[in-house]
């Protein structure tokens, strides 16, 4: 028996699309609100980009700052019209406008929701693989739920169970539950989208997402849940593979002083004496990572006796009055005969960005410049001078191999 005619090419051209308007009411400017130190859009955009399933990625928006962040992440931008940028605009209407105006030359449009930040590149790959191999016309993501549902009635009427028998209530482990559309990813052809439905065609498939990774951000209370789940499950783009067995050996940690080791503020006494504030958790983290064989050095653009005293107390050398930080880090690296991937750097301002992009692992405090956070693999949950350096040290010890042993 001959196989049915292929509905989808073996290697379809796929255009990724993320809808990200600026006028969210529930959470103002939700799509660029910082989630674990990075704009919400960042998580979906970078995960989709690094999955490499899309030949090109577009962000549909009506907002200048969202456009800037999208372009920095490598996406093209469709400026949506006012007519499809209202509170009542449906997602399908926004997608249809994109298809009508941009006329993407593709076989498949893959819609990824910015409000589902825990999606990893592997999820995109597996969904597309299933879409092609099973010759579906459309595919979308679902999450398994174990909710006992009841029929809605008026307050004086008797209700009834919809999906279970109350006389034989199943245990969770004995019940597979139900598959619910979760809104994270949709993929179908441009022609089917123009009919006004995401799940069109004769063959509609689904890809089941792990329920523990599902989060959808609609109201402010969802935000703290999303932050917790993204920290645990979210995809964090890197310039290296940190999986067990291929973790880099970090031998040199360079810490920026002003705004990272401190909060960036200078306190001046009545007699004109300048003072800085430091956090004990930073010192503890530095001393612990030093005991594991990592050399710690500090770099500062200012000349500050307090920095020198603090560095001496932590057994760390310091370079002060340093404007070209990258050259200084490179000098230390060459003295130690290291590769760049054996160096870690944490900083907060734009002068630190080129160092963060160059080293193996870069970090930033929670209140660092946005571009610095976007360039960093790790963003601490606290600001400069509040334990961010100690937090980065803990991250390195958990995710990298140490010269003296351990991870």
N, C-alpha and C positions, 0 to 999 in steps of 0.2 A: 504494500500500500504506500502510495506516494505521500510524503510529508506535506502538510498544508503550506500554502504560499506564505512566505515570510512577511509579517506585518512590519517588522522593524529590521533595519539593516544590522549586520553583525557588528559593524563599527559605526554606529550612528553619530552624526554631528549633533552635539548637545550644547545648548545655550543655557547657562545658569542665570536665574533671575531672583533678586531679593527685593521685596517691597519694603520701603523704609521712608514713610512720609514724616514730616516734622510736626504734625498737628495733633499728636495723641493727647486725649483729654484725661484719661485715667492716670497716666504717668507722663507729665509734660516732657517733650523731647525724649521720649523713652528710648528711641533707637540709638541715641548717642549718650545717654546717661551712663555713668561709669559703673561697670559691673566687675568687681575685683580689680579695679584700677584701669580697666580698659572699656571703651565704648561698647555697648551691647552689640552693635553691628559687627564689631571686630571679630567676635567669636564665630559667628556663622560664616562671614566672608572668608576668613583665613582657613577654616575647616573645609569649606567647599573648594577653595583655591588649591589647597594642598592635596585634596582627593584626586585631582587631575582628571576628573570625569568630564568636565565641561571644557569645550574648546574656547569659550569666552564667557565672562561673567559680567552681568549688568546689575546695577542698583537703580531702582526706580524711586525717585524722590522729588520733593518740591522745596528742599531746604539746602542752603549754601554750605553749612558746616557738615551735614551728612554727605553732601557731594564731595567735599574735600577729603573726608575720612575714607570714603569709598575709593576715590582715585588713588590715595596713598596705599590702599590695600590691593591695588592692581585691577580694580574693576572699571568698567565703562559706566557712564551715567546716562540714564534717560530722565530728562526733566519732565515730570508728569504735569499735566494740565490742571488748572484749578477745578475743573469739572470732576476729576477723579482723585481729588485730594481732600475731600470733605469727610466729616465724621460718619456719613451714611454710605460712603462709597464701598462697594464690595470688592473683595480681592480679585474676583474674576473680571470685574470691569477694569481694574487697573492693569491686569495682565493683558486683557484684550487691547487696551490702548497701546501698550508696549508693542504688541505684535503688529497692530495696524500701522503704527508710525515707523518703527525701526525695521520692520519687515525682515526679521532675522532669517538668514539662509541656513536653516537647520532642520533636522529630522525630529528633534525633541526639545521641548522647553522644560527645564527642571526648576520648579519653584521651591526655594528654601526660605523658611520663615526666620527672620532675625530674632523673634521672641522665643525660639527654641535653641538656646545656646549650648546645649550639651551634645549636639550631634557631632560625631567624629568623622574624619575622612573615610574611615572604613565603612561607616553606615552608608555614605553616598555610593561607594564602590559596590557594595553588596546589593543595594537597591537597583542600581543600573544593570548589574550583572543579571539579576533575576528578571528585570524588565526585558532584556534582550533574549536571554535563554528561553524564557517561557512565552515569548512572542506576544506579550501583552500590548494592548492599545493604550492603556493607562495603568499607572501604579501609584500608590500613596502609602504613607506610613500609618501604622496603627499601634496602639499600646493595649496590653491585656489588663483588664480590670476585674476585680472580684467584688462588685457592688451588688447588694440585694436591692432590686428596684421594685417600687410599688406604683400602682396606678394613681395619678393625681385626680382627686375628686373635690367637691365642695366640702366645707368643714363639717357638715352634718351627715354626709353620706359615708357608706362603708367602702373602704379601699380593698384592693386585692393584689397579691404578689404577681409580678410580671415575668420574672425569670427564674423562679425557684418555688419549691413546695414548702411552705412554713411547717408542715407536719413532718417533713423529712429534710430539715435544713442541712445542706452539705457542709462538711468541714472544708476550709480553704484548700488543704492539701489534696482533697478528693474532687475538687471542682476546677476545671480548666479556666473558668471565668469567661469573659466576653471580650471580643476585639472591638476597640473603639477608635475611630478616626482621631488622630492627635494633632493634625494640622502642621506637622513639622516639614514634610517634603511631599511634593506632588511632581509627577512626570508624565507628560503626554505630548501629542503632536500639536503644532500650531493650528491645524485645521480643526481638531476637536475642541481646542480652547475657544475658537471663534463660535462654536455652537453654544457656548455659555456653561460648560460643565468641566470640572477637573477630572472626573472619573467617567470619561466617555468611551465609546467604542463597544465592540462585542466582547472583548476579553479585558476584564479589569482585575488587576492583581493588587496584593498588598504586601508590604514588608513590615514585619513585626519588630518594633523597637523594644529594648529592655525597659521594663516599667520603672526600674529604679533610676534610670537616667532621664526620664521624661520630666520636663518642666515647661510650662507655658506662662509667659509673663503678661498679665492683663491689668492687674491692680497692684497698688503699693505693697500689700502683704506678700505678694509673690516674690518680691525682690530679694528678701533675705533667704528664702528657700532656694532661689536661683543661685545666689552667691555661694551657698554651701554646696550645692550639687555641682556647680562649675569647678569649684576648687577640687572636688573629689573625682568627677568624671569628665569634665570638659576637656576638649582638645586644646593644647597649648603649643602653638607652632614653635619649632626650634630650628637651629642651624646644625643640629647633630642628633644622633640617635641616643637617647638616654635609657634604652631598655637594658635590663639586667644582662650582664655579660659584655655589653658594648659601651658601658658608661665611661666617660673620660676620666682621666686622672687629673685632678686639679692640684697644681703645685704652687700657684701664686694667686693670691687674692689682693686686688687693689681696691681701696675704699676712698671715695671722694669725701672730703671733710665737711665743707660748708653746705648745709642743706641735706646732708645724708647722715654723717656721723653726728651732726648737730641739726637743730631745727631751722638753721639759716639766720637766726636772729642774733644781734650783738647787743649785749647789755652794757650800758655805760654808767659808771658810778659818778657821784658828784665831783670827784677829783679827776674825772676824765679817764679812769682806768676801764679798759674793755674786758668783758668777761663772756664766756661761752657756757652752754649747758650741754652735758653729755648724759647718756642713759647707761645704767649699770648692765642692762641686758646686752647691749652692744659689746661692752668689754668682756662679758662672760662668753659670748659667742665667739669673739675673736680669739680669746685665750684657749677655748676648747678646740677650735679648728687648728690653731698653732700646735697644740699637743698631738694632733693627728698628722703632723708633718707639713702642713701648708705654711708657706711664708706669706706674711701679711704686710703690706705697705700702704701708706696713706699719701694722698696727693691733695694739695690745696692751692687755690689761686691766690690766697692771701698769705701775708706774713703774720703769724699769730703765735705768741709764746704759749698760750693755752693749748693749742694743737700739739705743739712740741712736747709739752709736759704729759699730755694724754697719750701720745704715741709712745713715749718712753715707758709709761706705766704699763702699756700693753705689749712691750717688747717689739714694737713695730717701727721701722724706719719711715721717715716722712720727707717728701719734697714739697717745699712751700714756694709761693710766688710763681707757680707753674701755670702758664697760660696754655701751652701746647701739651696737653695731658697725654695725647696719643704717643708723642715722641718719648715722653718720660716712661710710659708703660712699656713701650717697645725697647727702650734702653735696659730696663730691668729684666725684661723677657730674654734679651740677648745675653745679658750677664749670666743668667741662670741656664742658658742654652735650652730654652723651652720652645715648643710650638705654640701657636696662638690658642689652640684648643685646650691647652693646659692652664690657661689663664682665665680668671673670673674677675668681673668688675661690677661695682655697684655705684651708681651716681644719680643725680637728680636734675641737672640743668643741661642746656643744649650743648655746652662744651663737653659733656660726658657722652653724648650720643655716639660719636664716632668710635669711642673706646668700646662701648657696649656692642656696636655692630661688628667690631673686629675680633673680640675675644670669643672664647668657647662658650661661656655662659655669662649673660649680662643680667643685672638686677636693678631695681629702682624702688624707692619708697613710694608709698601710696599717694603722696602729694607732689611727686615729681612732675616736670613738664609733660604734657600729653604725648608729645613726639618721643620722649625718652621712654615713657611707659610702653608705647606701642612697639618700640625697638627691643624691649627687654623680654627675656624668657620668663623671669620671675618678678612679680610686683608684690611687695610686702603689704600685709593688711594694715600696717601702721605707717605714719609719716616719718620724715627725717628727724633724728634726735629722739625718737620714741621707741627704739628697739628694732628699726628696720634692718640695720646691719646684722644684728643678732639673728633675726628671722632668716635673712639670706644665708648666713653661716649654717643654720639648721637645715635649710633647703639643700645646700651643697653637700652636707654630710649625709643626707638621706638619699640623694639622687646621683652622686658621683663617687668614684673611688678615691680614697685618700692615700697619700704617699706612705703613711704609717699604718695602713690597714683600714678595715671597715669598708663601707660601701664604696 
